[in-house]
Amino acid sequence: MSATADSANRLARMLEPAEWAGAGIPLLRSPREVVSGLHARHRPTPATAVVAVLDHEERLTASASFARRSVTADGWEFRNSLLAHLRRVIPHDLRRRTPVRTAVLLYCREGDEHWTEEDGAWMWGLRDACTLHGLRCGAYITLTRSGWQVLGEGRGGRRPSSTSRPSALADAALDPEPMPARTGGGAAQALHRSAAR
């Protein structure tokens, strides 16, 4: 495949902000609590993705974090990574007529809060992974030095940020019950943290 064709394919696996905003993504009732809880639980650093599954009352059901490995921003690669981690922490809901659980993605990256092609590829990947796992596609949130931003909604805040220390209270705000952590072994442990109930 030529470099031009490969580039065109990658662009096709990307969602623009207007497409994302028009996709009917459900709004988070308490985005700050969700972001703070995931930040406290996974302590993401730049190039770390945190995928989380929320129940109908916006309680955390499962989550996993992993370092981005793909060199290029490709929605297909991101979709495969998200799907692999979802399969590790929670059974699929493909037998249900309509999804009852929602997956959200928090991506910690360099730069500012404005949309990038990398964000577009993560959005495409999240939407596709949710379809393949029987989940409702939820919010895509970036975490940068300036704070967090729910893309497509215009909601955000200065804390937490990619440089702030996690708050001990954030876990309690998101999920009052302690959740046992399942982690990868050996050297991978520093790159991958997952939790499931």
C-alpha positions as CSV (number, residue, x, y, z in Angstrom):
1,M,0.0,0.0,0.0
2,S,1.3,3.4,-0.9
3,A,2.0,6.1,1.7
4,T,-0.7,8.2,0.2
5,A,-3.3,5.5,0.4
6,D,-2.3,4.6,4.0
7,S,-2.6,8.3,5.0
8,A,-6.1,8.5,3.3
9,N,-7.2,5.3,5.2
10,R,-6.0,6.8,8.5
11,L,-7.9,10.0,7.8
12,A,-11.1,7.9,7.2
13,R,-10.7,6.4,10.7
14,M,-10.9,9.7,12.4
15,L,-13.9,11.8,13.7
16,E,-14.0,15.6,13.4
17,P,-15.4,17.5,16.4
18,A,-18.7,18.3,14.5
19,E,-19.2,14.6,13.7
20,W,-18.6,13.7,17.3
21,A,-20.9,16.4,18.7
22,G,-23.6,15.2,16.3
23,A,-23.3,11.6,17.3
24,G,-25.6,11.8,20.3
25,I,-22.9,11.0,22.8
26,P,-24.6,11.0,26.3
27,L,-23.5,13.8,28.6
28,L,-21.8,13.0,31.9
29,R,-23.8,14.2,34.9
30,S,-20.6,14.7,36.9
31,P,-17.6,14.9,34.6
32,R,-15.3,16.4,37.3
33,E,-16.0,13.4,39.6
34,V,-15.4,10.9,36.8
35,V,-12.2,12.6,35.7
36,S,-10.9,13.0,39.3
37,G,-11.7,9.4,40.1
38,L,-10.0,8.0,37.1
39,H,-7.0,10.3,37.7
40,A,-6.7,9.1,41.3
41,R,-7.1,5.5,40.4
42,H,-4.8,5.3,37.3
43,R,-2.4,8.3,37.7
44,P,-2.1,8.8,33.9
45,T,1.0,10.4,32.4
46,P,1.2,11.8,28.8
47,A,0.5,9.1,26.1
48,T,-1.7,7.1,28.6
49,A,-5.3,6.1,27.8
50,V,-7.8,5.2,30.5
51,V,-10.9,3.4,29.3
52,A,-13.7,3.1,31.9
53,V,-17.1,1.5,31.9
54,L,-19.9,3.2,33.8
55,D,-23.3,1.8,34.8
56,H,-26.6,3.6,34.2
57,E,-26.1,5.6,37.5
58,E,-22.6,6.6,36.3
59,R,-20.8,4.4,38.8
60,L,-17.5,2.9,37.7
61,T,-17.9,-0.8,36.8
62,A,-14.5,-1.4,35.3
63,S,-11.4,0.5,34.0
64,A,-8.1,-0.1,32.5
65,S,-5.1,2.1,31.6
66,F,-2.4,1.6,29.0
67,A,0.4,3.4,27.2
68,R,-0.1,4.3,23.6
69,R,2.2,2.2,21.5
70,S,1.2,3.2,17.9
71,V,3.6,5.6,16.2
72,T,0.8,7.1,14.0
73,A,-2.6,8.3,15.1
74,D,-4.7,5.5,13.6
75,G,-8.3,4.8,14.8
76,W,-8.0,1.2,13.8
77,E,-5.0,0.6,16.1
78,F,-6.6,2.6,18.9
79,R,-9.9,0.6,18.5
80,N,-8.0,-2.7,18.8
81,S,-6.1,-1.5,21.9
82,L,-9.4,-0.3,23.6
83,L,-11.2,-3.5,22.7
84,A,-8.4,-5.7,24.0
85,H,-8.4,-3.9,27.4
86,L,-12.2,-3.9,27.6
87,R,-12.3,-7.6,27.0
88,R,-9.8,-8.1,29.9
89,V,-11.8,-6.2,32.5
90,I,-15.5,-6.7,31.6
91,P,-17.7,-9.2,29.7
92,H,-19.4,-7.9,26.5
93,D,-23.1,-6.8,26.4
94,L,-23.7,-8.0,22.8
95,R,-26.8,-10.0,23.7
96,R,-28.6,-7.0,25.0
97,R,-31.1,-5.2,22.7
98,T,-29.7,-1.8,23.8
99,P,-26.6,-1.0,25.7
100,V,-27.0,-0.4,29.4
101,R,-23.3,0.5,30.2
102,T,-21.3,3.3,28.8
103,A,-17.6,3.4,28.0
104,V,-15.7,6.7,28.4
105,L,-12.1,7.4,27.4
106,L,-9.7,9.7,29.3
107,Y,-6.5,10.4,27.2
108,C,-3.6,12.1,28.9
109,R,-1.4,13.9,26.3
110,E,0.9,16.8,25.6
111,G,-0.4,20.0,24.0
112,D,-3.4,22.2,24.8
113,E,-7.1,21.3,25.0
114,H,-7.9,21.9,21.3
115,W,-8.9,19.0,19.1
116,T,-6.1,17.2,17.3
117,E,-6.1,14.5,14.6
118,E,-4.9,12.1,17.4
119,D,-8.1,12.9,19.3
120,G,-10.1,12.2,16.2
121,A,-8.5,8.8,15.9
122,W,-9.2,8.0,19.6
123,M,-12.9,9.1,19.1
124,W,-13.2,6.8,16.1
125,G,-11.6,4.0,18.0
126,L,-13.8,4.4,21.1
127,R,-17.0,4.5,19.0
128,D,-16.0,1.4,17.1
129,A,-14.8,-0.5,20.2
130,C,-18.1,0.3,22.0
131,T,-20.1,-1.1,19.1
132,L,-18.0,-4.3,19.0
133,H,-18.3,-4.8,22.8
134,G,-22.0,-3.9,23.1
135,L,-21.5,-0.7,25.0
136,R,-22.9,2.8,24.6
137,C,-20.2,5.2,23.4
138,G,-19.6,7.9,26.0
139,A,-17.4,10.9,26.5
140,Y,-13.9,11.5,25.2
141,I,-11.9,13.5,27.7
142,T,-8.4,14.9,27.3
143,L,-6.1,15.6,30.2
144,T,-3.3,18.1,29.5
145,R,-1.1,20.5,31.5
146,S,-3.9,23.1,31.4
147,G,-6.5,20.7,32.8
148,W,-9.3,18.4,31.5
149,Q,-11.7,18.9,28.6
150,V,-14.7,16.9,27.5
151,L,-14.3,17.3,23.8
152,G,-17.5,18.1,21.8
153,E,-19.2,19.5,25.0
154,G,-17.1,22.5,25.9
155,R,-17.0,21.4,29.6
156,G,-13.7,21.2,31.4
157,G,-11.6,22.3,34.4
158,R,-8.1,23.1,35.6
159,R,-7.8,20.3,38.1
160,P,-6.9,17.6,37.7
161,S,-4.3,18.1,35.0
162,S,-1.5,16.0,33.6
163,T,0.9,17.4,36.1
164,S,-1.3,17.5,39.3
165,R,-1.0,15.0,42.1
166,P,-4.1,12.7,42.4
167,S,-6.5,13.6,45.2
168,A,-7.1,10.9,47.8
169,L,-10.8,12.1,47.9
170,A,-11.3,11.5,44.2
171,D,-11.6,7.7,44.6
172,A,-14.4,8.2,47.2
173,A,-16.2,10.7,45.0
174,L,-16.3,8.3,42.1
175,D,-16.8,5.0,43.9
176,P,-17.2,4.7,47.7
177,E,-16.3,1.0,47.8
178,P,-12.7,-0.1,47.4
179,M,-12.0,-1.8,44.1
180,P,-9.4,-4.6,43.9
181,A,-6.8,-3.8,41.3
182,R,-5.8,-6.3,38.6
183,T,-2.4,-5.4,37.2
184,G,-0.1,-6.7,34.5
185,G,3.0,-8.4,35.7
186,G,6.7,-7.6,35.6
187,A,7.9,-4.6,33.7
188,A,4.5,-4.1,32.1
189,Q,3.0,-3.2,35.5
190,A,4.3,0.4,35.2
191,L,2.6,0.8,31.9
192,H,-0.7,-0.9,32.5
193,R,-3.1,-0.7,35.5
194,S,-6.5,-2.1,35.4
195,A,-9.3,-2.5,37.9
196,A,-12.6,-4.4,37.8
197,R,-15.3,-5.5,40.1
